[in-house]
Amino acid sequence: MPLKADFLLTGDGRHFGHLYGKRVEGVMVLRPAQYFERRARR
């Protein structure tokens, strides 16, 4: 069963900080707060 994710939410800035706000193989990497801010604007 193929699965797909649109977002990776992580607070791990040490390992993922350089990827915040970027797409990696179609998956947007965000801090949880960034994700909820985006959702609230819709």
C-alpha atoms as an extended CHARMM CRD file, in Angstrom:
* protein
*
        42  EXT
         1         1  MET       CA              0.0000000000        0.0000000000        0.0000000000  PROA      1               0.0000000000
         2         2  PRO       CA              1.7300000000        3.2010000000       -1.1390000000  PROA      2               0.0000000000
         3         3  LEU       CA              1.4900000000        6.1090000000        1.2710000000  PROA      3               0.0000000000
         4         4  LYS       CA              2.1700000000        9.7870000000        0.7830000000  PROA      4               0.0000000000
         5         5  ALA       CA              2.9010000000       12.6070000000        3.2070000000  PROA      5               0.0000000000
         6         6  ASP       CA              2.5920000000       16.2800000000        2.3570000000  PROA      6               0.0000000000
         7         7  PHE       CA              4.2510000000       17.6210000000        5.5190000000  PROA      7               0.0000000000
         8         8  LEU       CA              6.9470000000       16.6210000000        7.9880000000  PROA      8               0.0000000000
         9         9  LEU       CA              6.3930000000       18.4500000000       11.2770000000  PROA      9               0.0000000000
        10        10  THR       CA              9.3810000000       18.5240000000       13.5950000000  PROA      10              0.0000000000
        11        11  GLY       CA             10.7860000000       20.6680000000       16.3270000000  PROA      11              0.0000000000
        12        12  ASP       CA             14.2260000000       19.1350000000       15.8070000000  PROA      12              0.0000000000
        13        13  GLY       CA             16.0370000000       22.2080000000       14.5230000000  PROA      13              0.0000000000
        14        14  ARG       CA             19.3820000000       20.5780000000       15.1360000000  PROA      14              0.0000000000
        15        15  HSD       CA             18.8200000000       17.9680000000       12.4420000000  PROA      15              0.0000000000
        16        16  PHE       CA             16.1000000000       19.5110000000       10.2750000000  PROA      16              0.0000000000
        17        17  GLY       CA             16.5190000000       23.2730000000       10.7890000000  PROA      17              0.0000000000
        18        18  HSD       CA             18.2610000000       23.7500000000        7.4620000000  PROA      18              0.0000000000
        19        19  LEU       CA             15.2200000000       22.2010000000        5.7630000000  PROA      19              0.0000000000
        20        20  TYR       CA             12.4710000000       24.2910000000        7.4040000000  PROA      20              0.0000000000
        21        21  GLY       CA             10.2630000000       25.7960000000        4.7220000000  PROA      21              0.0000000000
        22        22  LYS       CA             11.7230000000       23.5960000000        1.9900000000  PROA      22              0.0000000000
        23        23  ARG       CA             10.3280000000       20.6700000000        0.0480000000  PROA      23              0.0000000000
        24        24  VAL       CA             12.2650000000       17.4200000000        0.1370000000  PROA      24              0.0000000000
        25        25  GLU       CA             11.0200000000       14.9070000000       -2.4230000000  PROA      25              0.0000000000
        26        26  GLY       CA              7.6030000000       16.5580000000       -2.3480000000  PROA      26              0.0000000000
        27        27  VAL       CA              7.3320000000       16.7800000000        1.4540000000  PROA      27              0.0000000000
        28        28  MET       CA              7.2970000000       20.2330000000        3.0810000000  PROA      28              0.0000000000
        29        29  VAL       CA              9.4060000000       20.3810000000        6.2510000000  PROA      29              0.0000000000
        30        30  LEU       CA              7.9810000000       22.7110000000        8.8980000000  PROA      30              0.0000000000
        31        31  ARG       CA              8.0110000000       23.4080000000       12.6210000000  PROA      31              0.0000000000
        32        32  PRO       CA              4.6050000000       22.5370000000       14.0950000000  PROA      32              0.0000000000
        33        33  ALA       CA              3.9010000000       26.2370000000       14.7480000000  PROA      33              0.0000000000
        34        34  GLN       CA              4.6300000000       27.0670000000       11.0910000000  PROA      34              0.0000000000
        35        35  TYR       CA              2.1810000000       24.4050000000        9.9490000000  PROA      35              0.0000000000
        36        36  PHE       CA             -0.6250000000       25.6700000000       12.1910000000  PROA      36              0.0000000000
        37        37  GLU       CA              0.0250000000       29.2850000000       11.1470000000  PROA      37              0.0000000000
        38        38  ARG       CA             -0.3750000000       28.2500000000        7.5120000000  PROA      38              0.0000000000
        39        39  ARG       CA             -3.5760000000       26.3480000000        8.3120000000  PROA      39              0.0000000000
        40        40  ALA       CA             -5.0330000000       29.3170000000       10.2020000000  PROA      40              0.0000000000
        41        41  ARG       CA             -4.5340000000       31.6030000000        7.1750000000  PROA      41              0.0000000000
        42        42  ARG       CA             -6.6640000000       29.4000000000        4.9280000000  PROA      42              0.0000000000
